[in-house]
Amino acid sequence: MLNRRALLGSVLAATVLAGCQTVSQLPPGTPIGAVHVDVSRLVELGVGPRAALIKTQLERELARQLRPTGRRGDATLVITMRTLTLETYVGSAMDDSPGQDSLESVVTLVAAGGGVIATYPITSSSSPGDAGPWYDASPGLIDKRVALLVTNHALWIRRYFVG
């Protein structure tokens, strides 16, 4: 049964989340001319070479999914990466840890004149085990986890901006 605290918390959460969509939805048929990924915040946070990996992979994945036109005068999709969280993974989902890797960004579609068409905060997550077994000592396991997050993130961006 829903008590007063839970009801009040739900109303408060709905109010806060209502502000997440800061601009109206993308008009149908709006051509995307270019994709730009900004990872400077990740570099500041010390993500290191994975920031460049995220930039490269996300630009490649979005180019594949969105097929930007490359024409001057079309809108530019600007993705500002905020955080990368990789959970410690020891092979069990039975403990009390949340156990999710996550990638957060703010995605803005900017018109040729500089006006904002749409902007959304996007968070994607995946299980650390999706990239392979925890006992796999290969150095590429972390990169696989990041690649899965990037692909998932690109799919969410596409969902918000294309449908």
Secondary structure as a PSIPRED ss2 file (coil, helix, strand):
# PSIPRED VFORMAT (PSIPRED V4.0)

   1 M C   1.000  0.000  0.000
   2 L C   1.000  0.000  0.000
   3 N C   1.000  0.000  0.000
   4 R H   0.000  1.000  0.000
   5 R H   0.000  1.000  0.000
   6 A H   0.000  1.000  0.000
   7 L H   0.000  1.000  0.000
   8 L H   0.000  1.000  0.000
   9 G H   0.000  1.000  0.000
  10 S H   0.000  1.000  0.000
  11 V H   0.000  1.000  0.000
  12 L H   0.000  1.000  0.000
  13 A H   0.000  1.000  0.000
  14 A H   0.000  1.000  0.000
  15 T H   0.000  1.000  0.000
  16 V H   0.000  1.000  0.000
  17 L H   0.000  1.000  0.000
  18 A H   0.000  1.000  0.000
  19 G C   1.000  0.000  0.000
  20 C C   1.000  0.000  0.000
  21 Q C   1.000  0.000  0.000
  22 T C   1.000  0.000  0.000
  23 V C   1.000  0.000  0.000
  24 S C   1.000  0.000  0.000
  25 Q C   1.000  0.000  0.000
  26 L C   1.000  0.000  0.000
  27 P C   1.000  0.000  0.000
  28 P C   1.000  0.000  0.000
  29 G C   1.000  0.000  0.000
  30 T C   1.000  0.000  0.000
  31 P C   1.000  0.000  0.000
  32 I E   0.000  0.000  1.000
  33 G E   0.000  0.000  1.000
  34 A E   0.000  0.000  1.000
  35 V E   0.000  0.000  1.000
  36 H E   0.000  0.000  1.000
  37 V E   0.000  0.000  1.000
  38 D E   0.000  0.000  1.000
  39 V C   1.000  0.000  0.000
  40 S H   0.000  1.000  0.000
  41 R H   0.000  1.000  0.000
  42 L H   0.000  1.000  0.000
  43 V H   0.000  1.000  0.000
  44 E H   0.000  1.000  0.000
  45 L C   1.000  0.000  0.000
  46 G C   1.000  0.000  0.000
  47 V C   1.000  0.000  0.000
  48 G C   1.000  0.000  0.000
  49 P H   0.000  1.000  0.000
  50 R H   0.000  1.000  0.000
  51 A H   0.000  1.000  0.000
  52 A H   0.000  1.000  0.000
  53 L H   0.000  1.000  0.000
  54 I H   0.000  1.000  0.000
  55 K H   0.000  1.000  0.000
  56 T H   0.000  1.000  0.000
  57 Q H   0.000  1.000  0.000
  58 L H   0.000  1.000  0.000
  59 E H   0.000  1.000  0.000
  60 R H   0.000  1.000  0.000
  61 E H   0.000  1.000  0.000
  62 L H   0.000  1.000  0.000
  63 A H   0.000  1.000  0.000
  64 R H   0.000  1.000  0.000
  65 Q H   0.000  1.000  0.000
  66 L H   0.000  1.000  0.000
  67 R C   1.000  0.000  0.000
  68 P C   1.000  0.000  0.000
  69 T C   1.000  0.000  0.000
  70 G C   1.000  0.000  0.000
  71 R C   1.000  0.000  0.000
  72 R C   1.000  0.000  0.000
  73 G C   1.000  0.000  0.000
  74 D C   1.000  0.000  0.000
  75 A E   0.000  0.000  1.000
  76 T E   0.000  0.000  1.000
  77 L E   0.000  0.000  1.000
  78 V E   0.000  0.000  1.000
  79 I E   0.000  0.000  1.000
  80 T E   0.000  0.000  1.000
  81 M E   0.000  0.000  1.000
  82 R E   0.000  0.000  1.000
  83 T E   0.000  0.000  1.000
  84 L E   0.000  0.000  1.000
  85 T E   0.000  0.000  1.000
  86 L C   1.000  0.000  0.000
  87 E C   1.000  0.000  0.000
  88 T C   1.000  0.000  0.000
  89 Y C   1.000  0.000  0.000
  90 V C   1.000  0.000  0.000
  91 G C   1.000  0.000  0.000
  92 S C   1.000  0.000  0.000
  93 A C   1.000  0.000  0.000
  94 M C   1.000  0.000  0.000
  95 D C   1.000  0.000  0.000
  96 D C   1.000  0.000  0.000
  97 S C   1.000  0.000  0.000
  98 P C   1.000  0.000  0.000
  99 G C   1.000  0.000  0.000
 100 Q C   1.000  0.000  0.000
 101 D E   0.000  0.000  1.000
 102 S E   0.000  0.000  1.000
 103 L E   0.000  0.000  1.000
 104 E E   0.000  0.000  1.000
 105 S E   0.000  0.000  1.000
 106 V E   0.000  0.000  1.000
 107 V E   0.000  0.000  1.000
 108 T E   0.000  0.000  1.000
 109 L E   0.000  0.000  1.000
 110 V E   0.000  0.000  1.000
 111 A C   1.000  0.000  0.000
 112 A C   1.000  0.000  0.000
 113 G C   1.000  0.000  0.000
 114 G C   1.000  0.000  0.000
 115 G C   1.000  0.000  0.000
 116 V E   0.000  0.000  1.000
 117 I E   0.000  0.000  1.000
 118 A E   0.000  0.000  1.000
 119 T E   0.000  0.000  1.000
 120 Y E   0.000  0.000  1.000
 121 P E   0.000  0.000  1.000
 122 I E   0.000  0.000  1.000
 123 T E   0.000  0.000  1.000
 124 S E   0.000  0.000  1.000
 125 S E   0.000  0.000  1.000
 126 S E   0.000  0.000  1.000
 127 S C   1.000  0.000  0.000
 128 P H   0.000  1.000  0.000
 129 G H   0.000  1.000  0.000
 130 D H   0.000  1.000  0.000
 131 A H   0.000  1.000  0.000
 132 G C   1.000  0.000  0.000
 133 P C   1.000  0.000  0.000
 134 W C   1.000  0.000  0.000
 135 Y C   1.000  0.000  0.000
 136 D C   1.000  0.000  0.000
 137 A C   1.000  0.000  0.000
 138 S C   1.000  0.000  0.000
 139 P C   1.000  0.000  0.000
 140 G C   1.000  0.000  0.000
 141 L H   0.000  1.000  0.000
 142 I H   0.000  1.000  0.000
 143 D H   0.000  1.000  0.000
 144 K H   0.000  1.000  0.000
 145 R H   0.000  1.000  0.000
 146 V H   0.000  1.000  0.000
 147 A H   0.000  1.000  0.000
 148 L H   0.000  1.000  0.000
 149 L H   0.000  1.000  0.000
 150 V H   0.000  1.000  0.000
 151 T H   0.000  1.000  0.000
 152 N H   0.000  1.000  0.000
 153 H H   0.000  1.000  0.000
 154 A H   0.000  1.000  0.000
 155 L H   0.000  1.000  0.000
 156 W H   0.000  1.000  0.000
 157 I H   0.000  1.000  0.000
 158 R H   0.000  1.000  0.000
 159 R H   0.000  1.000  0.000
 160 Y H   0.000  1.000  0.000
 161 F H   0.000  1.000  0.000
 162 V C   1.000  0.000  0.000
 163 G C   1.000  0.000  0.000
